[in-house]
């Protein structure tokens, strides 16, 4: 009779589980269409940012071409991207690997 105990840490984890567990980034890209004041308003409504934080992200988008607005779990990140796209902003998901 074996006295073998399984180590739960050694259990295999699927690639999908690993990918979903990694932090996801909500990124907004610069576009030539939306006014800066509009972008600030959207950031405040979608993320609840105060005026200063929303303006800081808007300037980052304007000057650097993109800004990471949020990081976290996949489901919430997808929701944020969808909301931003509903407001006609160019947004995408990045995986922080």
Order of alpha helices (4+ residues) and beta strands (2+ residues): alpha-beta-alpha-alpha-beta-alpha-beta
